[in-house]
Amino acid sequence: MNNPKVLLADEPTGNLDLKVRDEVMKILQEVNESYDLTLIMVTHDQELGNLAPRKIVHRDGRVCSASSN
């Protein structure tokens, strides 16, 4: 929609089986690369979090770590 610069995704793969989860992530990664936009994703799935080039871990209302791959 109007070429946004940022895409916010709050638990986009929550309650999905692994096959569908991986398909959704592939689509998000393709959109991220094709449209050169920033994807900000919230997830409880550590495996998905580890795919991100930058990760911010939030616990009990505070940032407890931040890292870049």
N, CA, C and O atoms as CSV, one atom per row, in Angstrom:
chain,resi,resn,atom,element,x,y,z
A,1,MET,N,N,0.836,-1.179,0.000
A,1,MET,CA,C,0.000,0.000,0.000
A,1,MET,C,C,0.878,1.238,0.000
A,1,MET,O,O,1.450,1.594,1.031
A,2,ASN,N,N,0.986,1.875,-1.103
A,2,ASN,CA,C,1.743,3.117,-1.222
A,2,ASN,C,C,3.220,2.971,-0.884
A,2,ASN,O,O,3.834,3.932,-0.420
A,3,ASN,N,N,3.801,1.811,-1.100
A,3,ASN,CA,C,5.231,1.568,-0.879
A,3,ASN,C,C,5.722,1.963,0.507
A,3,ASN,O,O,6.534,2.880,0.630
A,4,PRO,N,N,5.253,1.298,1.543
A,4,PRO,CA,C,5.699,1.636,2.899
A,4,PRO,C,C,7.183,1.327,3.082
A,4,PRO,O,O,7.737,0.487,2.372
A,5,LYS,N,N,7.812,1.992,4.014
A,5,LYS,CA,C,9.225,1.763,4.339
A,5,LYS,C,C,9.379,0.761,5.467
A,5,LYS,O,O,10.446,0.173,5.638
A,6,VAL,N,N,8.294,0.559,6.256
A,6,VAL,CA,C,8.346,-0.334,7.411
A,6,VAL,C,C,7.114,-1.235,7.395
A,6,VAL,O,O,6.004,-0.785,7.110
A,7,LEU,N,N,7.327,-2.511,7.705
A,7,LEU,CA,C,6.238,-3.471,7.857
A,7,LEU,C,C,6.298,-4.009,9.282
A,7,LEU,O,O,7.310,-4.577,9.693
A,8,LEU,N,N,5.215,-3.830,10.033
A,8,LEU,CA,C,5.132,-4.333,11.403
A,8,LEU,C,C,4.390,-5.666,11.389
A,8,LEU,O,O,3.307,-5.771,10.813
A,9,ALA,N,N,4.970,-6.681,12.020
A,9,ALA,CA,C,4.356,-8.010,12.054
A,9,ALA,C,C,4.366,-8.512,13.495
A,9,ALA,O,O,5.421,-8.840,14.037
A,10,ASP,N,N,3.196,-8.570,14.105
A,10,ASP,CA,C,3.055,-9.012,15.490
A,10,ASP,C,C,2.653,-10.483,15.487
A,10,ASP,O,O,1.512,-10.819,15.168
A,11,GLU,N,N,3.584,-11.350,15.840
A,11,GLU,CA,C,3.358,-12.803,15.862
A,11,GLU,C,C,2.740,-13.310,14.554
A,11,GLU,O,O,1.691,-13.953,14.579
A,12,PRO,N,N,3.382,-13.024,13.408
A,12,PRO,CA,C,2.780,-13.410,12.126
A,12,PRO,C,C,2.676,-14.917,11.919
A,12,PRO,O,O,1.932,-15.372,11.050
A,13,THR,N,N,3.409,-15.688,12.700
A,13,THR,CA,C,3.381,-17.145,12.527
A,13,THR,C,C,2.829,-17.868,13.750
A,13,THR,O,O,2.932,-19.091,13.845
A,14,GLY,N,N,2.249,-17.130,14.678
A,14,GLY,CA,C,1.695,-17.744,15.881
A,14,GLY,C,C,0.615,-18.762,15.524
A,14,GLY,O,O,-0.226,-18.506,14.663
A,15,ASN,N,N,0.644,-19.908,16.184
A,15,ASN,CA,C,-0.355,-20.974,16.014
A,15,ASN,C,C,-0.365,-21.615,14.627
A,15,ASN,O,O,-1.370,-22.208,14.233
A,16,LEU,N,N,0.730,-21.506,13.885
A,16,LEU,CA,C,0.824,-22.164,12.584
A,16,LEU,C,C,1.689,-23.412,12.710
A,16,LEU,O,O,2.595,-23.473,13.541
A,17,ASP,N,N,1.397,-24.408,11.874
A,17,ASP,CA,C,2.289,-25.567,11.869
A,17,ASP,C,C,3.601,-25.164,11.190
A,17,ASP,O,O,3.668,-24.121,10.540
A,18,LEU,N,N,4.639,-25.983,11.340
A,18,LEU,CA,C,5.975,-25.618,10.871
A,18,LEU,C,C,6.030,-25.353,9.368
A,18,LEU,O,O,6.727,-24.439,8.929
A,19,LYS,N,N,5.308,-26.138,8.582
A,19,LYS,CA,C,5.336,-25.958,7.127
A,19,LYS,C,C,4.769,-24.593,6.741
A,19,LYS,O,O,5.376,-23.866,5.954
A,20,VAL,N,N,3.620,-24.249,7.286
A,20,VAL,CA,C,2.993,-22.962,6.964
A,20,VAL,C,C,3.817,-21.815,7.552
A,20,VAL,O,O,3.966,-20.767,6.923
A,21,ARG,N,N,4.352,-22.017,8.758
A,21,ARG,CA,C,5.223,-20.996,9.373
A,21,ARG,C,C,6.371,-20.653,8.444
A,21,ARG,O,O,6.666,-19.480,8.218
A,22,ASP,N,N,7.024,-21.688,7.899
A,22,ASP,CA,C,8.165,-21.465,7.012
A,22,ASP,C,C,7.741,-20.771,5.716
A,22,ASP,O,O,8.486,-19.946,5.186
A,23,GLU,N,N,6.551,-21.095,5.201
A,23,GLU,CA,C,6.044,-20.443,3.991
A,23,GLU,C,C,5.777,-18.955,4.246
A,23,GLU,O,O,6.107,-18.108,3.415
A,24,VAL,N,N,5.179,-18.647,5.397
A,24,VAL,CA,C,4.909,-17.255,5.747
A,24,VAL,C,C,6.220,-16.485,5.885
A,24,VAL,O,O,6.335,-15.358,5.403
A,25,MET,N,N,7.199,-17.088,6.537
A,25,MET,CA,C,8.489,-16.417,6.703
A,25,MET,C,C,9.172,-16.190,5.366
A,25,MET,O,O,9.806,-15.155,5.163
A,26,LYS,N,N,9.052,-17.133,4.464
A,26,LYS,CA,C,9.640,-16.970,3.128
A,26,LYS,C,C,9.005,-15.779,2.417
A,26,LYS,O,O,9.701,-14.983,1.788
A,27,ILE,N,N,7.696,-15.660,2.518
A,27,ILE,CA,C,6.995,-14.525,1.901
A,27,ILE,C,C,7.442,-13.206,2.533
A,27,ILE,O,O,7.696,-12.232,1.824
A,28,LEU,N,N,7.538,-13.173,3.862
A,28,LEU,CA,C,7.986,-11.945,4.542
A,28,LEU,C,C,9.406,-11.569,4.130
A,28,LEU,O,O,9.704,-10.393,3.924
A,29,GLN,N,N,10.279,-12.561,4.011
A,29,GLN,CA,C,11.650,-12.288,3.588
A,29,GLN,C,C,11.699,-11.773,2.147
A,29,GLN,O,O,12.478,-10.872,1.835
A,30,GLU,N,N,10.876,-12.339,1.276
A,30,GLU,CA,C,10.825,-11.886,-0.113
A,30,GLU,C,C,10.308,-10.451,-0.207
A,30,GLU,O,O,10.842,-9.640,-0.964
A,31,VAL,N,N,9.273,-10.146,0.564
A,31,VAL,CA,C,8.738,-8.777,0.582
A,31,VAL,C,C,9.800,-7.818,1.104
A,31,VAL,O,O,9.990,-6.733,0.554
A,32,ASN,N,N,10.488,-8.219,2.164
A,32,ASN,CA,C,11.551,-7.407,2.752
A,32,ASN,C,C,12.615,-7.063,1.718
A,32,ASN,O,O,13.032,-5.910,1.614
A,33,GLU,N,N,13.051,-8.048,0.962
A,33,GLU,CA,C,14.116,-7.841,-0.025
A,33,GLU,C,C,13.608,-7.137,-1.283
A,33,GLU,O,O,14.258,-6.219,-1.782
A,34,SER,N,N,12.460,-7.556,-1.794
A,34,SER,CA,C,11.944,-7.015,-3.056
A,34,SER,C,C,11.565,-5.544,-2.958
A,34,SER,O,O,11.773,-4.777,-3.898
A,35,TYR,N,N,11.014,-5.159,-1.827
A,35,TYR,CA,C,10.538,-3.788,-1.668
A,35,TYR,C,C,11.479,-2.936,-0.826
A,35,TYR,O,O,11.178,-1.779,-0.535
A,36,ASP,N,N,12.618,-3.503,-0.435
A,36,ASP,CA,C,13.625,-2.784,0.343
A,36,ASP,C,C,12.997,-2.056,1.532
A,36,ASP,O,O,13.201,-0.859,1.735
A,37,LEU,N,N,12.220,-2.828,2.315
A,37,LEU,CA,C,11.595,-2.223,3.483
A,37,LEU,C,C,12.124,-2.882,4.761
A,37,LEU,O,O,12.688,-3.975,4.730
A,38,THR,N,N,11.930,-2.206,5.850
A,38,THR,CA,C,12.319,-2.717,7.155
A,38,THR,C,C,11.178,-3.550,7.705
A,38,THR,O,O,10.035,-3.096,7.751
A,39,LEU,N,N,11.485,-4.760,8.119
A,39,LEU,CA,C,10.497,-5.642,8.737
A,39,LEU,C,C,10.773,-5.675,10.233
A,39,LEU,O,O,11.859,-6.061,10.667
A,40,ILE,N,N,9.786,-5.268,11.011
A,40,ILE,CA,C,9.875,-5.350,12.462
A,40,ILE,C,C,8.887,-6.429,12.885
A,40,ILE,O,O,7.677,-6.287,12.705
A,41,MET,N,N,9.418,-7.505,13.447
A,41,MET,CA,C,8.588,-8.649,13.792
A,41,MET,C,C,8.713,-8.969,15.278
A,41,MET,O,O,9.809,-9.025,15.836
A,42,VAL,N,N,7.561,-9.176,15.896
A,42,VAL,CA,C,7.511,-9.634,17.278
A,42,VAL,C,C,7.215,-11.125,17.234
A,42,VAL,O,O,6.283,-11.556,16.555
A,43,THR,N,N,8.009,-11.917,17.959
A,43,THR,CA,C,7.769,-13.354,17.980
A,43,THR,C,C,8.269,-13.957,19.281
A,43,THR,O,O,9.205,-13.451,19.900
A,44,HIS,N,N,7.633,-15.042,19.683
A,44,HIS,CA,C,8.122,-15.832,20.801
A,44,HIS,C,C,8.924,-17.025,20.298
A,44,HIS,O,O,9.481,-17.784,21.091
A,45,ASP,N,N,8.983,-17.189,18.981
A,45,ASP,CA,C,9.672,-18.313,18.346
A,45,ASP,C,C,11.151,-17.955,18.172
A,45,ASP,O,O,11.515,-17.192,17.277
A,46,GLN,N,N,11.992,-18.516,19.038
A,46,GLN,CA,C,13.419,-18.193,19.004
A,46,GLN,C,C,14.069,-18.552,17.674
A,46,GLN,O,O,14.967,-17.851,17.209
A,47,GLU,N,N,13.620,-19.631,17.070
A,47,GLU,CA,C,14.174,-20.044,15.781
A,47,GLU,C,C,13.964,-18.956,14.725
A,47,GLU,O,O,14.869,-18.664,13.943
A,48,LEU,N,N,12.783,-18.367,14.704
A,48,LEU,CA,C,12.513,-17.276,13.770
A,48,LEU,C,C,13.297,-16.026,14.143
A,48,LEU,O,O,13.816,-15.328,13.272
A,49,GLY,N,N,13.381,-15.748,15.427
A,49,GLY,CA,C,14.144,-14.591,15.878
A,49,GLY,C,C,15.596,-14.661,15.463
A,49,GLY,O,O,16.224,-13.639,15.187
A,50,ASN,N,N,16.125,-15.863,15.420
A,50,ASN,CA,C,17.526,-16.037,15.038
A,50,ASN,C,C,17.764,-15.796,13.553
A,50,ASN,O,O,18.916,-15.671,13.137
A,51,LEU,N,N,16.718,-15.728,12.746
A,51,LEU,CA,C,16.865,-15.433,11.320
A,51,LEU,C,C,17.116,-13.945,11.071
A,51,LEU,O,O,17.624,-13.557,10.020
A,52,ALA,N,N,16.759,-13.138,12.036
A,52,ALA,CA,C,16.845,-11.686,11.860
A,52,ALA,C,C,18.288,-11.195,11.905
A,52,ALA,O,O,19.097,-11.708,12.677
A,53,PRO,N,N,18.611,-10.201,11.077
A,53,PRO,CA,C,19.959,-9.629,11.127
A,53,PRO,C,C,20.209,-8.805,12.390
A,53,PRO,O,O,21.354,-8.570,12.776
A,54,ARG,N,N,19.125,-8.373,13.021
A,54,ARG,CA,C,19.236,-7.627,14.282
A,54,ARG,C,C,18.130,-8.111,15.200
A,54,ARG,O,O,16.980,-8.250,14.784
A,55,LYS,N,N,18.484,-8.366,16.451
A,55,LYS,CA,C,17.510,-8.904,17.392
A,55,LYS,C,C,17.544,-8.102,18.683
A,55,LYS,O,O,18.610,-7.821,19.230
A,56,ILE,N,N,16.356,-7.738,19.163
A,56,ILE,CA,C,16.218,-7.056,20.446
A,56,ILE,C,C,15.343,-7.934,21.323
A,56,ILE,O,O,14.202,-8.228,20.967
A,57,VAL,N,N,15.866,-8.351,22.460
A,57,VAL,CA,C,15.122,-9.217,23.376
A,57,VAL,C,C,14.538,-8.346,24.477
A,57,VAL,O,O,15.237,-7.555,25.111
A,58,HIS,N,N,13.255,-8.511,24.682
A,58,HIS,CA,C,12.502,-7.700,25.627
A,58,HIS,C,C,11.926,-8.630,26.698
A,58,HIS,O,O,11.282,-9.626,26.366
A,59,ARG,N,N,12.147,-8.322,27.955
A,59,ARG,CA,C,11.621,-9.153,29.038
A,59,ARG,C,C,11.154,-8.263,30.178
A,59,ARG,O,O,11.861,-7.344,30.590
A,60,ASP,N,N,9.970,-8.540,30.681
A,60,ASP,CA,C,9.393,-7.800,31.811
A,60,ASP,C,C,9.419,-6.288,31.596
A,60,ASP,O,O,9.739,-5.528,32.510
A,61,GLY,N,N,9.083,-5.865,30.389
A,61,GLY,CA,C,8.982,-4.433,30.106
A,61,GLY,C,C,10.293,-3.732,29.838
A,61,GLY,O,O,10.331,-2.506,29.740
A,62,ARG,N,N,11.384,-4.498,29.715
A,62,ARG,CA,C,12.698,-3.888,29.500
A,62,ARG,C,C,13.492,-4.631,28.438
A,62,ARG,O,O,13.354,-5.842,28.264
A,63,VAL,N,N,14.323,-3.879,27.736
A,63,VAL,CA,C,15.230,-4.499,26.777
A,63,VAL,C,C,16.337,-5.154,27.572
A,63,VAL,O,O,17.028,-4.491,28.346
A,64,CYS,N,N,16.511,-6.458,27.387
A,64,CYS,CA,C,17.559,-7.154,28.151
A,64,CYS,C,C,18.764,-7.492,27.282
A,64,CYS,O,O,19.834,-7.793,27.811
A,65,SER,N,N,18.613,-7.448,25.957
A,65,SER,CA,C,19.786,-7.614,25.088
A,65,SER,C,C,19.443,-7.163,23.686
A,65,SER,O,O,18.280,-7.151,23.281
A,66,ALA,N,N,20.482,-6.790,22.952
A,66,ALA,CA,C,20.354,-6.425,21.557
A,66,ALA,C,C,21.596,-6.923,20.855
A,66,ALA,O,O,22.705,-6.827,21.380
A,67,SER,N,N,21.396,-7.459,19.651
A,67,SER,CA,C,22.542,-7.983,18.918
A,67,SER,C,C,22.322,-7.850,17.421
A,67,SER,O,O,21.188,-7.734,16.955
A,68,SER,N,N,23.405,-7.867,16.685
A,68,SER,CA,C,23.370,-7.865,15.226
A,68,SER,C,C,24.139,-9.074,14.737
A,68,SER,O,O,25.172,-9.445,15.296
A,69,ASN,N,N,23.611,-9.691,13.669
A,69,ASN,CA,C,24.317,-10.829,13.061
A,69,ASN,C,C,25.363,-10.365,12.109
A,69,ASN,O,O,26.056,-11.184,11.505
